[in-house]
Amino acid sequence: NILNAQRGLLRSNYELQDWAQVKTSATALLGNADISTDDQIVANFYIGKAFQADNNCDSSLVAFQQVAKLTKSELGAEARYNIARCYYLQNDLKTAETAAIDVVTRTPSYDYWIASAYILLGDINAKEKDYFNAKATLQSIVDNCKIPELVSTAREKLDQVTATEKSQSKIKDNKQ
């Protein structure tokens, strides 16, 4: 009964987005010696989301990495994506790229997270001023993705990359 109550409390706090209580509830659940792997996955995932809401990438990385080790489920795919996104936000572009590719190769059955990882790869390429690959990656999502919100995001980012590339080439032309 205690485990069921802790699970329910954790899920309720998560649904309420009460991030401080999510951390407390998840930590309490993880403190039980006989919890299942599923409980470990959910508790760590929710802790990762709570730290992510606080813009604390370092702590969310630890929790999401634990989830990624334990599962290849959709939660694992989302955790892997969030790992890549954290590295991107920390401007560790090479690690972010490796982590985004990890989403694609280790959790191939979750289209939303795969497309999101490709969009992130487009962002990484754009930040590295590799406009050719950024545009190609984003265009592939626009052309092939079946998820309207991600197609819209990719299209917006593609337009931004194209505009940035044009402005960069104008700056180069003016310097010459």
SEROKE-290394 format. One record per residue (C-alpha): x, y, z; residue in one letter. Coordinates in steps of 0.02 Angstrom, whole numbers, plus 50000, padded with zeros to 5 digits. Example, Ala and Ser with C-alpha at 12.3 -4.5 7.8 and 13.67 -1.06 7.14 Angstrom:
REM residues 2
506154977550390A 506844994750357S 
REM end
This chain:
REM residues 176
500005000050000N 501425012050039I 502185009449866L 500495012149783N 500235028049883A 501985034449837Q 501675030749652R 500005039649657G 500735054649747L 502155055749622L 500985055049472R 499805067749550S 501205079949585N 501865077549408Y 500155080949332E 500005096449441L 501755101649388Q 502215104249570D 504055101649534W 504675103149712A 503445089749768Q 503885079049616V 505695078649674K 505165074449853T 503935060849798S 505135053149673A 506555052949798T 505415044549926A 504905031349798L 506715028249749L 507135026149934G 506195009649942N 507324994549929A 506114983549834D 505454994949696I 505274988449520S 506284994049370T 504715002749306D 504615012849468D 506455017549449Q 506155023049270I 504635033649310V 505385041449466A 507005046149378N 506065052649226F 504965063749335Y 506475069949432I 507305074249265G 505755083749210K 505695093149376A 507515098549362F 507225102949179Q 505785114349233A 507025122849351D 508265124949205N 509485113849297N 510255103749156C 511635095949261D 510405087749382S 509155083149247S 510545074849147L 510915063049291V 509095057749305A 508815056249117F 510405046149097Q 509755033949226Q 508125032149128V 509085029648965A 510085015649047K 508525006749108L 507365007248958T 507155008848771K 505305013148793S 504545029748745E 505105036948912L 506855031348867G 506715039748697A 506125056048776E 507495054848908A 508805052548772R 508115067648679Y 508165078048838N 509965072748866I 510415079148693A 509425095148721R 510305098548886C 512005096748805Y 511425108548667Y 510835121348795L 512515119848881Q 513335123348712N 514205106348712D 513775103848529L 514815088348494K 514075078948642T 512335085348596A 512575078748419E 513125061748483T 511655061148603A 510415066148467A 511075052448354I 510865040648502D 508995044648503V 508865039348321V 509895023448336T 509325016848506R 507465020648502T 506955019348320P 505105016048348S 504625032948421Y 504345044648274D 504025060048380Y 505695058848470W 506655053848314I 505975068948219A 506315080048370S 508105073648375A 508325077548190Y 507665095148219I 508935096848361L 510295090848242L 509745104748123G 509915117148267D 511645110348307I 512195111848125N 511515129548115A 512405134648275K 514015127648200E 513655137948042K 513485122047939D 511995129147848Y 512005116147709F 511755101547829N 510575111447940A 509445115247791K 509535097347725A 509095090047895T 507645101847925L 507005099847747Q 506965080947772S 505795083347921I 504705095447821V 504605082947678D 504435066547773N 503745069147948C 501915064947979K 501775075148140I 501075092448096P 501795101648247E 503545095348209L 503365099448024V 502865117148073S 504345118648192T 505545111948060A 504855123847929R 505075138848046E 506855133748087K 507235130547903L 506645148147862D 507735155148003Q 509265145547943V 508985151247764T 508835169347821A 510375168047931T 511375160347790E 510855174347671K 511305187747798S 512995179447829Q 513375178947643S 512915197447628K 514125201347770I 515495191547681K 515125200247516D 515225217447599N 516905213247677K 517635208347510Q 
REM end
